[in-house]
């Protein structure tokens, strides 16, 4: 009887050690991923700010619009097909 209890105690000790190691490694990975996510969110907000500033600049200088078009910028009121553009 004592041998069975001792075996159960040993197994539970190993399981506890494994769960403690898994928790610690997952916590470290979570912190690392949170840092990466924060950096990506910061970069995204900077890029959006730059794109908004470029859009404001495009209102004064329309020559920059071809540079902004690959990033999905379209000036409000413009038709993508160009059907409403006056002929010269």
PyMOL Python script that loads the backbone (N, CA, C, O; Angstrom):
from pymol import cmd

cmd.read_pdbstr("""\
ATOM      1  N   UNK A   1       0.814  -1.189   0.000  1.00  0.00           N
ATOM      2  CA  UNK A   1       0.000   0.000   0.000  1.00  0.00           C
ATOM      3  C   UNK A   1       0.866   1.266   0.000  1.00  0.00           C
ATOM      4  O   UNK A   1       0.589   2.225  -0.720  1.00  0.00           O
ATOM      5  N   UNK A   2       1.908   1.246   0.813  1.00  0.00           N
ATOM      6  CA  UNK A   2       2.785   2.405   0.885  1.00  0.00           C
ATOM      7  C   UNK A   2       3.545   2.593  -0.426  1.00  0.00           C
ATOM      8  O   UNK A   2       3.824   3.727  -0.815  1.00  0.00           O
ATOM      9  N   UNK A   3       3.877   1.522  -1.101  1.00  0.00           N
ATOM     10  CA  UNK A   3       4.590   1.600  -2.365  1.00  0.00           C
ATOM     11  C   UNK A   3       3.721   2.252  -3.439  1.00  0.00           C
ATOM     12  O   UNK A   3       4.208   3.051  -4.239  1.00  0.00           O
ATOM     13  N   UNK A   4       2.442   1.910  -3.451  1.00  0.00           N
ATOM     14  CA  UNK A   4       1.513   2.494  -4.423  1.00  0.00           C
ATOM     15  C   UNK A   4       1.371   3.994  -4.162  1.00  0.00           C
ATOM     16  O   UNK A   4       1.388   4.792  -5.100  1.00  0.00           O
ATOM     17  N   UNK A   5       1.232   4.374  -2.906  1.00  0.00           N
ATOM     18  CA  UNK A   5       1.115   5.796  -2.558  1.00  0.00           C
ATOM     19  C   UNK A   5       2.387   6.553  -2.913  1.00  0.00           C
ATOM     20  O   UNK A   5       2.329   7.695  -3.368  1.00  0.00           O
ATOM     21  N   UNK A   6       3.531   5.919  -2.705  1.00  0.00           N
ATOM     22  CA  UNK A   6       4.798   6.554  -3.050  1.00  0.00           C
ATOM     23  C   UNK A   6       4.931   6.723  -4.571  1.00  0.00           C
ATOM     24  O   UNK A   6       5.451   7.736  -5.040  1.00  0.00           O
ATOM     25  N   UNK A   7       4.465   5.737  -5.332  1.00  0.00           N
ATOM     26  CA  UNK A   7       4.499   5.832  -6.797  1.00  0.00           C
ATOM     27  C   UNK A   7       3.574   6.945  -7.277  1.00  0.00           C
ATOM     28  O   UNK A   7       3.933   7.703  -8.178  1.00  0.00           O
ATOM     29  N   UNK A   8       2.404   7.046  -6.692  1.00  0.00           N
ATOM     30  CA  UNK A   8       1.465   8.112  -7.059  1.00  0.00           C
ATOM     31  C   UNK A   8       2.058   9.471  -6.717  1.00  0.00           C
ATOM     32  O   UNK A   8       1.914  10.415  -7.494  1.00  0.00           O
ATOM     33  N   UNK A   9       2.714   9.589  -5.583  1.00  0.00           N
ATOM     34  CA  UNK A   9       3.360  10.840  -5.194  1.00  0.00           C
ATOM     35  C   UNK A   9       4.456  11.203  -6.193  1.00  0.00           C
ATOM     36  O   UNK A   9       4.575  12.366  -6.579  1.00  0.00           O
ATOM     37  N   UNK A  10       5.254  10.232  -6.615  1.00  0.00           N
ATOM     38  CA  UNK A  10       6.315  10.492  -7.594  1.00  0.00           C
ATOM     39  C   UNK A  10       5.752  10.946  -8.935  1.00  0.00           C
ATOM     40  O   UNK A  10       6.271  11.881  -9.544  1.00  0.00           O
ATOM     41  N   UNK A  11       4.690  10.283  -9.397  1.00  0.00           N
ATOM     42  CA  UNK A  11       4.065  10.655 -10.663  1.00  0.00           C
ATOM     43  C   UNK A  11       3.486  12.058 -10.573  1.00  0.00           C
ATOM     44  O   UNK A  11       3.650  12.856 -11.496  1.00  0.00           O
ATOM     45  N   UNK A  12       2.812  12.365  -9.473  1.00  0.00           N
ATOM     46  CA  UNK A  12       2.220  13.699  -9.328  1.00  0.00           C
ATOM     47  C   UNK A  12       3.313  14.771  -9.237  1.00  0.00           C
ATOM     48  O   UNK A  12       3.112  15.893  -9.701  1.00  0.00           O
ATOM     49  N   UNK A  13       4.453  14.442  -8.651  1.00  0.00           N
ATOM     50  CA  UNK A  13       5.557  15.396  -8.591  1.00  0.00           C
ATOM     51  C   UNK A  13       6.103  15.672  -9.989  1.00  0.00           C
ATOM     52  O   UNK A  13       6.373  16.826 -10.323  1.00  0.00           O
ATOM     53  N   UNK A  14       6.270  14.635 -10.812  1.00  0.00           N
ATOM     54  CA  UNK A  14       6.743  14.834 -12.174  1.00  0.00           C
ATOM     55  C   UNK A  14       5.735  15.606 -13.018  1.00  0.00           C
ATOM     56  O   UNK A  14       6.118  16.457 -13.821  1.00  0.00           O
ATOM     57  N   UNK A  15       4.452  15.313 -12.838  1.00  0.00           N
ATOM     58  CA  UNK A  15       3.416  16.044 -13.571  1.00  0.00           C
ATOM     59  C   UNK A  15       3.426  17.508 -13.147  1.00  0.00           C
ATOM     60  O   UNK A  15       3.291  18.395 -13.990  1.00  0.00           O
ATOM     61  N   UNK A  16       3.584  17.770 -11.862  1.00  0.00           N
ATOM     62  CA  UNK A  16       3.646  19.146 -11.379  1.00  0.00           C
ATOM     63  C   UNK A  16       4.842  19.888 -11.956  1.00  0.00           C
ATOM     64  O   UNK A  16       4.723  21.047 -12.352  1.00  0.00           O
ATOM     65  N   UNK A  17       5.994  19.227 -12.007  1.00  0.00           N
ATOM     66  CA  UNK A  17       7.182  19.844 -12.602  1.00  0.00           C
ATOM     67  C   UNK A  17       6.962  20.153 -14.086  1.00  0.00           C
ATOM     68  O   UNK A  17       7.341  21.223 -14.563  1.00  0.00           O
ATOM     69  N   UNK A  18       6.351  19.215 -14.809  1.00  0.00           N
ATOM     70  CA  UNK A  18       6.084  19.434 -16.226  1.00  0.00           C
ATOM     71  C   UNK A  18       5.125  20.606 -16.414  1.00  0.00           C
ATOM     72  O   UNK A  18       5.359  21.455 -17.275  1.00  0.00           O
ATOM     73  N   UNK A  19       4.066  20.669 -15.637  1.00  0.00           N
ATOM     74  CA  UNK A  19       3.103  21.760 -15.766  1.00  0.00           C
ATOM     75  C   UNK A  19       3.724  23.107 -15.398  1.00  0.00           C
ATOM     76  O   UNK A  19       3.401  24.124 -16.012  1.00  0.00           O
ATOM     77  N   UNK A  20       4.599  23.121 -14.417  1.00  0.00           N
ATOM     78  CA  UNK A  20       5.294  24.352 -14.038  1.00  0.00           C
ATOM     79  C   UNK A  20       6.207  24.807 -15.167  1.00  0.00           C
ATOM     80  O   UNK A  20       6.247  25.995 -15.488  1.00  0.00           O
ATOM     81  N   UNK A  21       6.947  23.869 -15.779  1.00  0.00           N
ATOM     82  CA  UNK A  21       7.814  24.212 -16.908  1.00  0.00           C
ATOM     83  C   UNK A  21       7.001  24.722 -18.089  1.00  0.00           C
ATOM     84  O   UNK A  21       7.387  25.700 -18.729  1.00  0.00           O
ATOM     85  N   UNK A  22       5.864  24.062 -18.387  1.00  0.00           N
ATOM     86  CA  UNK A  22       5.026  24.482 -19.513  1.00  0.00           C
ATOM     87  C   UNK A  22       4.469  25.882 -19.269  1.00  0.00           C
ATOM     88  O   UNK A  22       4.439  26.701 -20.187  1.00  0.00           O
ATOM     89  N   UNK A  23       4.031  26.163 -18.058  1.00  0.00           N
ATOM     90  CA  UNK A  23       3.506  27.488 -17.731  1.00  0.00           C
ATOM     91  C   UNK A  23       4.590  28.557 -17.877  1.00  0.00           C
ATOM     92  O   UNK A  23       4.344  29.630 -18.427  1.00  0.00           O
ATOM     93  N   UNK A  24       5.772  28.261 -17.387  1.00  0.00           N
ATOM     94  CA  UNK A  24       6.862  29.234 -17.468  1.00  0.00           C
ATOM     95  C   UNK A  24       7.259  29.511 -18.915  1.00  0.00           C
ATOM     96  O   UNK A  24       7.452  30.667 -19.293  1.00  0.00           O
ATOM     97  N   UNK A  25       7.381  28.473 -19.718  1.00  0.00           N
ATOM     98  CA  UNK A  25       7.781  28.683 -21.106  1.00  0.00           C
ATOM     99  C   UNK A  25       6.686  29.394 -21.892  1.00  0.00           C
ATOM    100  O   UNK A  25       6.988  30.218 -22.756  1.00  0.00           O
ATOM    101  N   UNK A  26       5.431  29.094 -21.610  1.00  0.00           N
ATOM    102  CA  UNK A  26       4.340  29.786 -22.292  1.00  0.00           C
ATOM    103  C   UNK A  26       4.263  31.252 -21.881  1.00  0.00           C
ATOM    104  O   UNK A  26       3.928  32.107 -22.700  1.00  0.00           O
ATOM    105  N   UNK A  27       4.567  31.546 -20.634  1.00  0.00           N
ATOM    106  CA  UNK A  27       4.565  32.930 -20.176  1.00  0.00           C
ATOM    107  C   UNK A  27       5.662  33.728 -20.868  1.00  0.00           C
ATOM    108  O   UNK A  27       5.443  34.870 -21.272  1.00  0.00           O
ATOM    109  N   UNK A  28       6.829  33.136 -21.005  1.00  0.00           N
ATOM    110  CA  UNK A  28       7.930  33.808 -21.698  1.00  0.00           C
ATOM    111  C   UNK A  28       7.559  34.053 -23.157  1.00  0.00           C
ATOM    112  O   UNK A  28       7.815  35.135 -23.686  1.00  0.00           O
ATOM    113  N   UNK A  29       6.964  33.067 -23.807  1.00  0.00           N
ATOM    114  CA  UNK A  29       6.561  33.219 -25.204  1.00  0.00           C
ATOM    115  C   UNK A  29       5.470  34.281 -25.351  1.00  0.00           C
ATOM    116  O   UNK A  29       5.482  35.055 -26.308  1.00  0.00           O
ATOM    117  N   UNK A  30       4.534  34.319 -24.412  1.00  0.00           N
ATOM    118  CA  UNK A  30       3.477  35.335 -24.444  1.00  0.00           C
ATOM    119  C   UNK A  30       4.064  36.730 -24.338  1.00  0.00           C
ATOM    120  O   UNK A  30       3.651  37.626 -25.074  1.00  0.00           O
ATOM    121  N   UNK A  31       5.004  36.933 -23.451  1.00  0.00           N
ATOM    122  CA  UNK A  31       5.636  38.248 -23.310  1.00  0.00           C
ATOM    123  C   UNK A  31       6.394  38.640 -24.575  1.00  0.00           C
ATOM    124  O   UNK A  31       6.350  39.797 -24.993  1.00  0.00           O
ATOM    125  N   UNK A  32       7.082  37.686 -25.180  1.00  0.00           N
ATOM    126  CA  UNK A  32       7.812  37.952 -26.420  1.00  0.00           C
ATOM    127  C   UNK A  32       6.848  38.329 -27.536  1.00  0.00           C
ATOM    128  O   UNK A  32       7.109  39.258 -28.301  1.00  0.00           O
ATOM    129  N   UNK A  33       5.747  37.617 -27.628  1.00  0.00           N
ATOM    130  CA  UNK A  33       4.764  37.900 -28.677  1.00  0.00           C
ATOM    131  C   UNK A  33       4.053  39.236 -28.439  1.00  0.00           C
ATOM    132  O   UNK A  33       3.697  39.921 -29.398  1.00  0.00           O
ATOM    133  N   UNK A  34       3.845  39.612 -27.182  1.00  0.00           N
ATOM    134  CA  UNK A  34       3.236  40.899 -26.886  1.00  0.00           C
ATOM    135  C   UNK A  34       4.147  42.045 -27.315  1.00  0.00           C
ATOM    136  O   UNK A  34       3.670  43.076 -27.787  1.00  0.00           O
ATOM    137  N   UNK A  35       5.448  41.867 -27.151  1.00  0.00           N
ATOM    138  CA  UNK A  35       6.400  42.892 -27.592  1.00  0.00           C
ATOM    139  C   UNK A  35       6.358  43.016 -29.113  1.00  0.00           C
ATOM    140  O   UNK A  35       6.355  44.124 -29.652  1.00  0.00           O
ATOM    141  N   UNK A  36       6.325  41.874 -29.803  1.00  0.00           N
ATOM    142  CA  UNK A  36       6.258  41.900 -31.269  1.00  0.00           C
ATOM    143  C   UNK A  36       4.960  42.551 -31.731  1.00  0.00           C
ATOM    144  O   UNK A  36       4.967  43.355 -32.663  1.00  0.00           O
ATOM    145  N   UNK A  37       3.856  42.212 -31.093  1.00  0.00           N
ATOM    146  CA  UNK A  37       2.561  42.796 -31.458  1.00  0.00           C
ATOM    147  C   UNK A  37       2.549  44.297 -31.225  1.00  0.00           C
ATOM    148  O   UNK A  37       2.035  45.047 -32.055  1.00  0.00           O
ATOM    149  N   UNK A  38       3.103  44.744 -30.118  1.00  0.00           N
ATOM    150  CA  UNK A  38       3.173  46.176 -29.846  1.00  0.00           C
ATOM    151  C   UNK A  38       3.997  46.913 -30.884  1.00  0.00           C
ATOM    152  O   UNK A  38       3.636  48.012 -31.306  1.00  0.00           O
ATOM    153  N   UNK A  39       5.101  46.311 -31.296  1.00  0.00           N
ATOM    154  CA  UNK A  39       5.943  46.919 -32.330  1.00  0.00           C
ATOM    155  C   UNK A  39       5.195  46.999 -33.654  1.00  0.00           C
ATOM    156  O   UNK A  39       5.266  48.015 -34.345  1.00  0.00           O
ATOM    157  N   UNK A  40       4.484  45.941 -34.011  1.00  0.00           N
ATOM    158  CA  UNK A  40       3.732  45.939 -35.260  1.00  0.00           C
ATOM    159  C   UNK A  40       2.600  46.960 -35.237  1.00  0.00           C
ATOM    160  O   UNK A  40       2.351  47.630 -36.239  1.00  0.00           O
ATOM    161  N   UNK A  41       1.920  47.082 -34.117  1.00  0.00           N
ATOM    162  CA  UNK A  41       0.853  48.078 -34.012  1.00  0.00           C
ATOM    163  C   UNK A  41       1.413  49.494 -34.108  1.00  0.00           C
ATOM    164  O   UNK A  41       0.801  50.370 -34.718  1.00  0.00           O
ATOM    165  N   UNK A  42       2.560  49.707 -33.512  1.00  0.00           N
ATOM    166  CA  UNK A  42       3.194  51.026 -33.589  1.00  0.00           C
ATOM    167  C   UNK A  42       3.605  51.340 -35.027  1.00  0.00           C
ATOM    168  O   UNK A  42       3.412  52.461 -35.499  1.00  0.00           O
ATOM    169  N   UNK A  43       4.172  50.352 -35.724  1.00  0.00           N
ATOM    170  CA  UNK A  43       4.548  50.557 -37.120  1.00  0.00           C
ATOM    171  C   UNK A  43       3.319  50.829 -37.985  1.00  0.00           C
ATOM    172  O   UNK A  43       3.353  51.684 -38.869  1.00  0.00           O
ATOM    173  N   UNK A  44       2.245  50.104 -37.728  1.00  0.00           N
ATOM    174  CA  UNK A  44       1.014  50.307 -38.497  1.00  0.00           C
ATOM    175  C   UNK A  44       0.464  51.710 -38.288  1.00  0.00           C
ATOM    176  O   UNK A  44       0.050  52.360 -39.248  1.00  0.00           O
ATOM    177  N   UNK A  45       0.455  52.182 -37.058  1.00  0.00           N
ATOM    178  CA  UNK A  45      -0.067  53.527 -36.805  1.00  0.00           C
ATOM    179  C   UNK A  45       0.825  54.586 -37.464  1.00  0.00           C
ATOM    180  O   UNK A  45       0.325  55.607 -37.935  1.00  0.00           O
ATOM    181  N   UNK A  46       2.120  54.350 -37.499  1.00  0.00           N
ATOM    182  CA  UNK A  46       3.019  55.294 -38.183  1.00  0.00           C
ATOM    183  C   UNK A  46       2.751  55.313 -39.685  1.00  0.00           C
ATOM    184  O   UNK A  46       2.735  56.376 -40.305  1.00  0.00           O
ATOM    185  N   UNK A  47       2.542  54.138 -40.261  1.00  0.00           N
ATOM    186  CA  UNK A  47       2.290  54.053 -41.704  1.00  0.00           C
ATOM    187  C   UNK A  47       0.959  54.697 -42.053  1.00  0.00           C
ATOM    188  O   UNK A  47       0.857  55.398 -43.059  1.00  0.00           O
ATOM    189  N   UNK A  48      -0.068  54.467 -41.231  1.00  0.00           N
ATOM    190  CA  UNK A  48      -1.367  55.090 -41.474  1.00  0.00           C
ATOM    191  C   UNK A  48      -1.246  56.606 -41.368  1.00  0.00           C
ATOM    192  O   UNK A  48      -1.830  57.330 -42.175  1.00  0.00           O
ATOM    193  N   UNK A  49      -0.508  57.084 -40.401  1.00  0.00           N
ATOM    194  CA  UNK A  49      -0.298  58.519 -40.270  1.00  0.00           C
ATOM    195  C   UNK A  49       0.421  59.095 -41.473  1.00  0.00           C
ATOM    196  O   UNK A  49       0.071  60.171 -41.957  1.00  0.00           O
ATOM    197  N   UNK A  50       1.427  58.379 -41.955  1.00  0.00           N
ATOM    198  CA  UNK A  50       2.156  58.829 -43.136  1.00  0.00           C
ATOM    199  C   UNK A  50       1.251  58.842 -44.365  1.00  0.00           C
ATOM    200  O   UNK A  50       1.316  59.765 -45.177  1.00  0.00           O
ATOM    201  N   UNK A  51       0.406  57.821 -44.502  1.00  0.00           N
ATOM    202  CA  UNK A  51      -0.507  57.761 -45.632  1.00  0.00           C
ATOM    203  C   UNK A  51      -1.542  58.881 -45.557  1.00  0.00           C
ATOM    204  O   UNK A  51      -1.882  59.475 -46.580  1.00  0.00           O
ATOM    205  N   UNK A  52      -2.040  59.172 -44.370  1.00  0.00           N
ATOM    206  CA  UNK A  52      -2.989  60.273 -44.213  1.00  0.00           C
ATOM    207  C   UNK A  52      -2.336  61.617 -44.524  1.00  0.00           C
ATOM    208  O   UNK A  52      -2.937  62.480 -45.163  1.00  0.00           O
ATOM    209  N   UNK A  53      -1.122  61.777 -44.073  1.00  0.00           N
ATOM    210  CA  UNK A  53      -0.401  63.017 -44.363  1.00  0.00           C
ATOM    211  C   UNK A  53      -0.119  63.148 -45.860  1.00  0.00           C
ATOM    212  O   UNK A  53      -0.193  64.242 -46.420  1.00  0.00           O
ATOM    213  N   UNK A  54       0.203  62.028 -46.497  1.00  0.00           N
ATOM    214  CA  UNK A  54       0.421  62.045 -47.943  1.00  0.00           C
ATOM    215  C   UNK A  54      -0.877  62.355 -48.682  1.00  0.00           C
ATOM    216  O   UNK A  54      -0.859  63.037 -49.706  1.00  0.00           O
ATOM    217  N   UNK A  55      -1.997  61.860 -48.173  1.00  0.00           N
ATOM    218  CA  UNK A  55      -3.287  62.154 -48.798  1.00  0.00           C
ATOM    219  C   UNK A  55      -3.612  63.637 -48.685  1.00  0.00           C
ATOM    220  O   UNK A  55      -4.147  64.232 -49.621  1.00  0.00           O
ATOM    221  N   UNK A  56      -3.296  64.224 -47.559  1.00  0.00           N
ATOM    222  CA  UNK A  56      -3.502  65.667 -47.412  1.00  0.00           C
ATOM    223  C   UNK A  56      -2.603  66.441 -48.364  1.00  0.00           C
ATOM    224  O   UNK A  56      -3.022  67.448 -48.934  1.00  0.00           O
ATOM    225  N   UNK A  57      -1.382  65.983 -48.538  1.00  0.00           N
ATOM    226  CA  UNK A  57      -0.460  66.633 -49.463  1.00  0.00           C
ATOM    227  C   UNK A  57      -0.954  66.483 -50.904  1.00  0.00           C
ATOM    228  O   UNK A  57      -0.770  67.379 -51.728  1.00  0.00           O
ATOM    229  N   UNK A  58      -1.589  65.330 -51.200  1.00  0.00           N
ATOM    230  CA  UNK A  58      -2.092  65.092 -52.554  1.00  0.00           C
ATOM    231  C   UNK A  58      -3.221  66.053 -52.913  1.00  0.00           C
ATOM    232  O   UNK A  58      -3.463  66.309 -54.092  1.00  0.00           O
ATOM    233  N   UNK A  59      -3.906  66.581 -51.920  1.00  0.00           N
ATOM    234  CA  UNK A  59      -4.955  67.562 -52.203  1.00  0.00           C
ATOM    235  C   UNK A  59      -4.354  68.839 -52.780  1.00  0.00           C
ATOM    236  O   UNK A  59      -4.974  69.495 -53.618  1.00  0.00           O
ATOM    237  N   UNK A  60      -3.160  69.191 -52.339  1.00  0.00           N
ATOM    238  CA  UNK A  60      -2.489  70.395 -52.834  1.00  0.00           C
ATOM    239  C   UNK A  60      -1.643  70.109 -54.066  1.00  0.00           C
ATOM    240  O   UNK A  60      -1.475  70.982 -54.918  1.00  0.00           O
ATOM    241  N   UNK A  61      -1.116  68.912 -54.167  1.00  0.00           N
ATOM    242  CA  UNK A  61      -0.240  68.553 -55.271  1.00  0.00           C
ATOM    243  C   UNK A  61      -0.683  67.201 -55.839  1.00  0.00           C
ATOM    244  O   UNK A  61      -0.210  66.165 -55.373  1.00  0.00           O
ATOM    245  N   UNK A  62      -1.572  67.185 -56.828  1.00  0.00           N
ATOM    246  CA  UNK A  62      -2.111  65.925 -57.355  1.00  0.00           C
ATOM    247  C   UNK A  62      -1.092  65.050 -58.079  1.00  0.00           C
ATOM    248  O   UNK A  62      -1.396  63.904 -58.407  1.00  0.00           O
ATOM    249  N   UNK A  63       0.094  65.558 -58.332  1.00  0.00           N
ATOM    250  CA  UNK A  63       1.104  64.754 -59.038  1.00  0.00           C
ATOM    251  C   UNK A  63       1.590  63.571 -58.208  1.00  0.00           C
ATOM    252  O   UNK A  63       2.205  62.650 -58.744  1.00  0.00           O
ATOM    253  N   UNK A  64       1.324  63.587 -56.927  1.00  0.00           N
ATOM    254  CA  UNK A  64       1.779  62.495 -56.069  1.00  0.00           C
ATOM    255  C   UNK A  64       0.799  61.315 -56.082  1.00  0.00           C
ATOM    256  O   UNK A  64       1.131  60.243 -55.576  1.00  0.00           O
ATOM    257  N   UNK A  65      -0.379  61.487 -56.640  1.00  0.00           N
ATOM    258  CA  UNK A  65      -1.379  60.418 -56.639  1.00  0.00           C
ATOM    259  C   UNK A  65      -0.901  59.114 -57.274  1.00  0.00           C
ATOM    260  O   UNK A  65      -1.210  58.052 -56.734  1.00  0.00           O
ATOM    261  N   UNK A  66      -0.162  59.129 -58.396  1.00  0.00           N
ATOM    262  CA  UNK A  66       0.323  57.843 -58.933  1.00  0.00           C
ATOM    263  C   UNK A  66       1.249  57.102 -57.970  1.00  0.00           C
ATOM    264  O   UNK A  66       1.334  55.875 -58.012  1.00  0.00           O
ATOM    265  N   UNK A  67       1.929  57.827 -57.122  1.00  0.00           N
ATOM    266  CA  UNK A  67       2.801  57.183 -56.134  1.00  0.00           C
ATOM    267  C   UNK A  67       1.969  56.524 -55.036  1.00  0.00           C
ATOM    268  O   UNK A  67       2.354  55.483 -54.504  1.00  0.00           O
ATOM    269  N   UNK A  68       0.832  57.127 -54.698  1.00  0.00           N
ATOM    270  CA  UNK A  68      -0.006  56.621 -53.610  1.00  0.00           C
ATOM    271  C   UNK A  68      -0.962  55.512 -54.052  1.00  0.00           C
ATOM    272  O   UNK A  68      -1.446  54.756 -53.210  1.00  0.00           O
ATOM    273  N   UNK A  69      -1.242  55.397 -55.340  1.00  0.00           N
ATOM    274  CA  UNK A  69      -2.213  54.417 -55.815  1.00  0.00           C
ATOM    275  C   UNK A  69      -1.849  52.965 -55.490  1.00  0.00           C
ATOM    276  O   UNK A  69      -2.762  52.196 -55.187  1.00  0.00           O
ATOM    277  N   UNK A  70      -0.601  52.538 -55.528  1.00  0.00           N
ATOM    278  CA  UNK A  70      -0.309  51.140 -55.138  1.00  0.00           C
ATOM    279  C   UNK A  70      -0.666  50.826 -53.683  1.00  0.00           C
ATOM    280  O   UNK A  70      -0.790  49.657 -53.317  1.00  0.00           O
ATOM    281  N   UNK A  71      -0.831  51.848 -52.861  1.00  0.00           N
ATOM    282  CA  UNK A  71      -1.174  51.642 -51.459  1.00  0.00           C
ATOM    283  C   UNK A  71      -2.667  51.754 -51.210  1.00  0.00           C
ATOM    284  O   UNK A  71      -3.106  51.764 -50.060  1.00  0.00           O
ATOM    285  N   UNK A  72      -3.451  51.838 -52.277  1.00  0.00           N
ATOM    286  CA  UNK A  72      -4.901  51.863 -52.139  1.00  0.00           C
ATOM    287  C   UNK A  72      -5.482  53.245 -51.971  1.00  0.00           C
ATOM    288  O   UNK A  72      -6.649  53.377 -51.601  1.00  0.00           O
ATOM    289  N   UNK A  73      -4.709  54.276 -52.229  1.00  0.00           N
ATOM    290  CA  UNK A  73      -5.222  55.642 -52.080  1.00  0.00           C
ATOM    291  C   UNK A  73      -5.994  56.032 -53.328  1.00  0.00           C
ATOM    292  O   UNK A  73      -5.513  55.885 -54.451  1.00  0.00           O
ATOM    293  N   UNK A  74      -7.207  56.533 -53.106  1.00  0.00           N
ATOM    294  CA  UNK A  74      -7.987  57.139 -54.184  1.00  0.00           C
ATOM    295  C   UNK A  74      -8.596  58.408 -53.631  1.00  0.00           C
ATOM    296  O   UNK A  74      -9.173  58.415 -52.544  1.00  0.00           O
ATOM    297  N   UNK A  75      -8.464  59.459 -54.375  1.00  0.00           N
ATOM    298  CA  UNK A  75      -9.003  60.736 -53.928  1.00  0.00           C
ATOM    299  C   UNK A  75     -10.518  60.670 -53.936  1.00  0.00           C
ATOM    300  O   UNK A  75     -11.110  60.083 -54.841  1.00  0.00           O
ATOM    301  N   UNK A  76     -11.141  61.258 -52.954  1.00  0.00           N
ATOM    302  CA  UNK A  76     -12.594  61.261 -52.856  1.00  0.00           C
ATOM    303  C   UNK A  76     -13.187  61.966 -54.066  1.00  0.00           C
ATOM    304  O   UNK A  76     -12.734  63.041 -54.457  1.00  0.00           O
ATOM    305  N   UNK A  77     -14.211  61.345 -54.657  1.00  0.00           N
ATOM    306  CA  UNK A  77     -14.864  61.943 -55.797  1.00  0.00           C
ATOM    307  C   UNK A  77     -14.266  61.553 -57.126  1.00  0.00           C
ATOM    308  O   UNK A  77     -14.746  62.004 -58.167  1.00  0.00           O
ATOM    309  N   UNK A  78     -13.228  60.725 -57.128  1.00  0.00           N
ATOM    310  CA  UNK A  78     -12.650  60.292 -58.396  1.00  0.00           C
ATOM    311  C   UNK A  78     -13.233  58.959 -58.785  1.00  0.00           C
ATOM    312  O   UNK A  78     -13.545  58.146 -57.915  1.00  0.00           O
ATOM    313  N   UNK A  79     -13.385  58.718 -60.040  1.00  0.00           N
ATOM    314  CA  UNK A  79     -13.893  57.462 -60.549  1.00  0.00           C
ATOM    315  C   UNK A  79     -12.706  56.582 -60.922  1.00  0.00           C
ATOM    316  O   UNK A  79     -11.787  57.042 -61.599  1.00  0.00           O
ATOM    317  N   UNK A  80     -12.713  55.340 -60.496  1.00  0.00           N
ATOM    318  CA  UNK A  80     -11.575  54.452 -60.737  1.00  0.00           C
ATOM    319  C   UNK A  80     -11.423  54.119 -62.220  1.00  0.00           C
ATOM    320  O   UNK A  80     -10.312  53.844 -62.674  1.00  0.00           O
ATOM    321  N   UNK A  81     -12.525  54.138 -62.987  1.00  0.00           N
ATOM    322  CA  UNK A  81     -12.438  53.767 -64.392  1.00  0.00           C
ATOM    323  C   UNK A  81     -12.023  54.938 -65.273  1.00  0.00           C
ATOM    324  O   UNK A  81     -11.566  54.742 -66.399  1.00  0.00           O
ATOM    325  N   UNK A  82     -12.178  56.125 -64.773  1.00  0.00           N
ATOM    326  CA  UNK A  82     -11.777  57.299 -65.535  1.00  0.00           C
ATOM    327  C   UNK A  82     -12.821  57.723 -66.551  1.00  0.00           C
ATOM    328  O   UNK A  82     -12.496  58.474 -67.471  1.00  0.00           O
ATOM    329  N   UNK A  83     -14.083  57.265 -66.419  1.00  0.00           N
ATOM    330  CA  UNK A  83     -15.129  57.573 -67.392  1.00  0.00           C
ATOM    331  C   UNK A  83     -15.568  59.031 -67.313  1.00  0.00           C
ATOM    332  O   UNK A  83     -16.022  59.592 -68.310  1.00  0.00           O
ATOM    333  N   UNK A  84     -15.440  59.646 -66.152  1.00  0.00           N
ATOM    334  CA  UNK A  84     -15.902  61.013 -65.985  1.00  0.00           C
ATOM    335  C   UNK A  84     -14.811  62.051 -66.167  1.00  0.00           C
ATOM    336  O   UNK A  84     -15.032  63.230 -65.887  1.00  0.00           O
ATOM    337  N   UNK A  85     -13.666  61.649 -66.620  1.00  0.00           N
ATOM    338  CA  UNK A  85     -12.583  62.616 -66.785  1.00  0.00           C
ATOM    339  C   UNK A  85     -12.806  63.387 -68.073  1.00  0.00           C
ATOM    340  O   UNK A  85     -13.111  62.777 -69.098  1.00  0.00           O
ATOM    341  N   UNK A  86     -12.668  64.689 -68.059  1.00  0.00           N
ATOM    342  CA  UNK A  86     -12.894  65.479 -69.278  1.00  0.00           C
ATOM    343  C   UNK A  86     -11.778  65.247 -70.280  1.00  0.00           C
ATOM    344  O   UNK A  86     -10.609  65.119 -69.917  1.00  0.00           O
ATOM    345  N   UNK A  87     -12.160  65.198 -71.540  1.00  0.00           N
ATOM    346  CA  UNK A  87     -11.149  65.023 -72.588  1.00  0.00           C
ATOM    347  C   UNK A  87     -10.563  66.373 -72.959  1.00  0.00           C
ATOM    348  O   UNK A  87     -11.244  67.397 -72.901  1.00  0.00           O
ATOM    349  N   UNK A  88      -9.308  66.364 -73.337  1.00  0.00           N
ATOM    350  CA  UNK A  88      -8.615  67.625 -73.637  1.00  0.00           C
ATOM    351  C   UNK A  88      -8.266  67.703 -75.085  1.00  0.00           C
ATOM    352  O   UNK A  88      -7.680  68.691 -75.526  1.00  0.00           O
TER     353      UNK A  88
END
""", "prot")
cmd.dss("prot")
cmd.show_as("cartoon", "prot")
cmd.util.cbc("prot")
cmd.orient("prot")
